[in-house]
Amino acid sequence: MNQVHNLRNSVPHKQLGDGGQNPVEKYCSEHSTNVTKAQKQLMETTITMPSPTCWMISSTDEFQLLQIMARSMGAKRTLDIGMLTGYSALSIALALPDDGQVITMDVSDQFSEVARNAFRQAGVDHKVVQRIAPAVDTLDDLIRKGESGKFDFAYIDADKGNYCNYYERCLQLLRKGGVIAIDNTLWQCKVVDPAVTDASTVAIRSLNDLIATDARVQAVMLNMADGVTIVTKL
């Protein structure tokens, strides 16, 4: 989930006006596929909510990239850790075939109805399963039920203190060749400043260090949005 300084990168520039992006960002937006009507409406709904919810949404270009990846790999079974208003689950569901599935997780049902309305409007509600519970518990339940190695794609954008827990469980649930995308891995660039030692920053650094030396995966950290790490299971 991006922070305040990334909000304008999260919203299509035509919605914000030409002043909303620098010329390079504007050019990139104009030469990328537009988001759907349902995505745009959900984005607009989310950014008009009170703080901090209005800042807690990922960038459109990030999700366009992830949609391309999901389509290219033929993903069908997917995990979404951190539902909020449903933008990530919606974007993933739009990239899946009609028999695809997104299991989207959140500890709170505060925005569940907002998300359900967006899924219905986009015609993807049959692809989305909402699980309101701690995501670690939901992932552990899937593992207990024998679902390890049966998922194609996972997206992590939730409480930072559990990032390593989410990563390990998603890696277990993914098939070989499956992909995990992790948001906020630069965390407003706090991860590169050794003087910053708050719990969330330390947790993200720990995950970044783990992935960098993890022989089970191939990974790349992208300097886009608030940092996006893409991992494929070897």
C-alpha positions, -999 to +999 in steps of 0.1 A: +000+000+000+015+032-011+021+062+011+012+099+006+040+108-018+030+080-042-007+089-043-006+107-076+013+078-092-017+056-080-044+075-099-048+078-137-034+112-148-066+121-167-085+118-135-061+142-117-055+166-145-022+171-164-006+186-132-009+152-115+021+136-131+055+146-143+059+145-181+075+110-181+048+095-159+022+112-181+037+098-213+039+063-198+002+065-187-009+077-222+009+048-238-004+021-215-037+002-216-064+021-196-078+007-164-113-006-166-143+015-155-147-007-124-111-002-114-113+036-119-145+038-099-130+018-070-099+039-071-120+071-069-140+056-040-109+047-021-090+080-025-120+099-012-121+080+021-107+095+053-070+091+060-052+067+062-074+046+040-072+070+011-034+065+009-035+027+012-038+017-024-013+005-049-004+022-081-022+015-114+010+008-133+020-018-107-012-037-112-011-034-150+023-051-147+010-078-124-020-084-146+002-089-176+023-114-156-008-133-144-022-136-179+012-146-194+017-174-169-019-186-173-026-181-136-059-196-123-055-200-085-043-169-067-038-154-033-043-117-023-031-108+012-045-075+022-079-068+006-088-033+019-114-020-006-106-048-030-085-030-057-058-057-057-083-086-058-103-069-085-073-063-107-061-099-103-095-113-109-098-093-142-066-110-154-079-146-147-099-169-169-136-173-161-128-204-139-100-186-121-101-178-084-087-151-060-087-158-023-085-123-008-078-119+029-082-092+054-084-091+092-112-066+091-146-066+073-147-027+073-146-024+035-160-059+026-192-045+011-173-018-009-151-046-023-181-069-031-199-041-050-168-036-071-165-073-078-201-074-089-199-043-110-169-058-129-186-092-133-158-110-114-176-117-081-178-155-090-140-155-091-134-139-057-135-156-022-133-132+007-117-145+040-121-122+070-095-135+095-058-130+102-041-139+069-016-161+086-045-182+099-061-184+065-028-194+048-021-220+075-056-234+070-050-238+033-017-256+040-034-280+065-060-288+038-033-300+014-032-269-008+006-266-009+020-263-044-014-256-059-014-219-064+000-199-093+003-163-080+002-144-047+002-107-039+013-094-005+003-060+007-008-061+044+007-055+078+044-053+075+053-071+107+040-103+092+057-100+058+081-128+064+053-150+077+032-143+046+062-149+023+070-183+037+035-195+036+028-182+001+060-198-011+048-231+003+014-228-013+028-218-047+036-243-075+071-244-090+072-215-114+046-196-094+051-159-087+048-138-055+046-100-058+053-080-027+044-043-023+061-016-003+095-032-002+112+002-004+089+016+023+093+053+014+130+046+011+132+040+048+148+006+042+180+023+030+184+045+060+200+027+089+188+053+113+152+042+108+144+014+131+107+013+136+091-022+136+076-020+101+109-009+085+129-035+103+103-062+092+106-052+055+144-051+057+143-086+071+122-099+043+143-081+017+175-097+031+158-131+032+147-129-004+181-117-016+198-149-004+169-173-008+181-202-030+145-213-035+136-184-057+147-159-084+138-124-074+140-088-086+132-056-066+117-029-088+121+008-081+085+015-090+056+027-068+068+022-032+091-007-042+078-039-057+096-073-054+088-100-079+097-136-069+094-168-088+096-202-071+124-224-085 
